[in-house]
Amino acid sequence: MASERTEELYRLLLSKGYPETLCRQIAYEHMNTDYTATRMLGYLYRMSHPRVEDVVDEMLAILSDREQIIRKKEMEHAQAVINDIYKNGL
């Protein structure tokens, strides 16, 4: 079941005249978390009618940012575990 933000993204993309298959792919396959959908909605509300290429470029930038955040959190967790081992031993 898609989130409310994902559904809103799908409807907004359709209302801007993009092909249905592209809208479905962006909203339901790539931007299907509240974080990514909200970021894309912000972009689309700021831009009056971006080209398809610009929408895809923004999608890739948002996904890249998300991956960097995930990697950072994973590294922070790993560092916390190492610090605990240094402090308390195995």
ABEGO torsion letter per residue (X at the ends): XBBAAAAAAAAAAAAAGBBAAAAAAAAAAAAABAAAAAAAAAAAAABABBBAAAAAAAAAAAAAAAAAAAAAAAAAAAAAAAAAAAAAEX
